[in-house]
Amino acid sequence: MAGFQNVQSVHMPVAAAIGQLLFVEMGANGVVAAANAAADDVVGISLESRSAAQVTAGDVQIPVALPGCKCKVTAGAAISIASAAPVTSNASGQAVLAVATNKVLGYALQAAGAAGDQIEILFLKGAGVL
Protein backbone atom coordinates (compact mmCIF):
# COMPACT_ATOMS: atom_id res chain seq x y z
CA MET A 1 0.00 0.00 0.00
CA ALA A 2 1.75 3.18 -1.16
CA GLY A 3 1.90 5.85 1.51
CA PHE A 4 1.60 3.44 4.43
CA GLN A 5 4.57 2.13 6.40
CA ASN A 6 4.88 0.50 9.83
CA VAL A 7 1.13 0.86 10.35
CA GLN A 8 -0.30 -0.81 13.42
CA SER A 9 -4.04 -0.56 13.79
CA VAL A 10 -6.83 -1.49 16.16
CA HIS A 11 -10.55 -1.82 15.53
CA MET A 12 -12.55 0.79 17.43
CA PRO A 13 -16.32 1.29 17.67
CA VAL A 14 -17.99 4.31 16.06
CA ALA A 15 -21.41 5.80 16.88
CA ALA A 16 -21.79 8.16 13.92
CA ALA A 17 -20.83 8.30 10.26
CA ILE A 18 -17.10 8.84 9.75
CA GLY A 19 -14.95 9.44 6.71
CA GLN A 20 -11.79 7.63 5.69
CA LEU A 21 -8.31 9.02 6.46
CA LEU A 22 -9.35 11.47 9.17
CA PHE A 23 -7.80 12.13 12.58
CA VAL A 24 -9.99 10.53 15.26
CA GLU A 25 -10.44 11.23 18.97
CA MET A 26 -11.74 9.03 21.75
CA GLY A 27 -15.26 9.80 22.89
CA ALA A 28 -17.48 8.47 25.66
CA ASN A 29 -17.53 4.72 26.24
CA GLY A 30 -14.46 4.11 24.07
CA VAL A 31 -16.15 5.21 20.86
CA VAL A 32 -14.08 7.13 18.28
CA ALA A 33 -15.24 10.11 16.23
CA ALA A 34 -13.58 12.49 13.80
CA ALA A 35 -11.43 15.00 15.68
CA ASN A 36 -13.01 18.46 15.66
CA ALA A 37 -10.32 20.84 16.94
CA ALA A 38 -6.57 21.42 16.93
CA ALA A 39 -6.59 20.90 20.70
CA ASP A 40 -8.17 17.40 20.54
CA ASP A 41 -6.34 14.43 21.97
CA VAL A 42 -6.13 12.44 18.74
CA VAL A 43 -5.74 8.68 19.10
CA GLY A 44 -5.41 7.63 15.46
CA ILE A 45 -6.39 7.96 11.82
CA SER A 46 -9.50 6.26 10.39
CA LEU A 47 -8.48 3.76 7.72
CA GLU A 48 -12.02 3.13 6.47
CA SER A 49 -15.29 5.05 6.36
CA ARG A 50 -18.72 4.14 7.68
CA SER A 51 -22.03 5.65 6.55
CA ALA A 52 -24.86 6.72 8.83
CA ALA A 53 -26.89 3.76 7.52
CA GLN A 54 -24.11 1.32 8.45
CA VAL A 55 -23.83 2.80 11.93
CA THR A 56 -27.62 2.66 12.45
CA ALA A 57 -27.63 -1.01 11.43
CA GLY A 58 -25.69 -2.07 14.51
CA ASP A 59 -22.34 -2.61 16.21
CA VAL A 60 -19.87 -0.94 13.84
CA GLN A 61 -16.11 -0.72 14.12
CA ILE A 62 -13.38 0.81 11.96
CA PRO A 63 -9.66 0.13 11.80
CA VAL A 64 -7.67 3.02 13.28
CA ALA A 65 -3.97 3.58 12.52
CA LEU A 66 -1.93 4.18 15.65
CA PRO A 67 0.80 6.84 16.03
CA GLY A 68 4.35 5.99 15.00
CA CYS A 69 3.73 5.25 11.33
CA LYS A 70 3.85 6.78 7.88
CA CYS A 71 0.23 7.07 6.81
CA LYS A 72 -2.14 8.97 4.56
CA VAL A 73 -4.62 11.55 5.84
CA THR A 74 -7.05 13.92 4.14
CA ALA A 75 -5.87 17.53 3.94
CA GLY A 76 -8.20 20.31 5.06
CA ALA A 77 -6.39 23.01 3.05
CA ALA A 78 -3.35 23.49 0.84
CA ILE A 79 -0.17 22.40 2.62
CA SER A 80 3.33 23.39 1.48
CA ILE A 81 6.32 21.31 2.48
CA ALA A 82 9.04 23.83 1.52
CA SER A 83 10.18 23.65 5.16
CA ALA A 84 9.14 21.51 8.12
CA ALA A 85 5.37 21.16 7.85
CA PRO A 86 3.86 20.23 11.23
CA VAL A 87 0.19 19.27 10.95
CA THR A 88 -2.76 19.23 13.32
CA SER A 89 -6.49 18.56 12.96
CA ASN A 90 -9.13 21.02 11.79
CA ALA A 91 -12.81 20.94 12.82
CA SER A 92 -13.46 18.08 10.37
CA GLY A 93 -10.61 15.77 11.36
CA GLN A 94 -8.53 16.80 8.33
CA ALA A 95 -4.84 17.73 8.38
CA VAL A 96 -3.91 21.41 8.32
CA LEU A 97 -0.68 23.24 9.09
CA ALA A 98 -0.20 23.64 12.83
CA VAL A 99 0.25 27.15 14.22
CA ALA A 100 1.28 28.44 17.66
CA THR A 101 -0.46 26.59 20.53
CA ASN A 102 -1.74 23.75 18.27
CA LYS A 103 -0.98 20.14 19.12
CA VAL A 104 1.38 18.77 16.47
CA LEU A 105 0.12 15.39 15.28
CA GLY A 106 2.87 14.77 12.75
CA TYR A 107 4.68 16.17 9.74
CA ALA A 108 3.50 16.37 6.14
CA LEU A 109 5.69 14.40 3.75
CA GLN A 110 3.69 15.46 0.69
CA ALA A 111 2.22 18.78 -0.33
CA ALA A 112 -1.54 19.24 -0.66
CA GLY A 113 -2.83 21.46 -3.44
CA ALA A 114 -6.27 21.84 -1.87
CA ALA A 115 -8.66 20.55 0.76
CA GLY A 116 -9.62 16.95 0.10
CA ASP A 117 -6.20 15.87 -1.19
CA GLN A 118 -4.84 12.75 0.46
CA ILE A 119 -1.28 13.30 1.65
CA GLU A 120 1.36 11.22 3.34
CA ILE A 121 2.38 12.21 6.87
CA LEU A 122 4.68 10.95 9.57
CA PHE A 123 2.04 10.41 12.28
CA LEU A 124 3.56 11.05 15.70
CA LYS A 125 0.67 12.27 17.91
CA GLY A 126 2.86 13.44 20.80
CA ALA A 127 5.09 15.67 18.70
CA GLY A 128 4.40 18.61 21.05
CA VAL A 129 2.78 22.00 20.84
CA LEU A 130 4.03 24.84 18.65
Beta strands, then each sheet from edge to edge (+ up, - down):
strand 1: 9-13
strand 2: 23-26
strand 3: 32-34
strand 4: 42-46
strand 5: 61-65
strand 6: 69-74
strand 7: 86-89
strand 8: 95-97
strand 9: 106-108
strand 10: 118-123
sheet 1: 1+ 5- 4+ 2- 3+
sheet 2: 6+ 10- 9+ 7- 8+
end
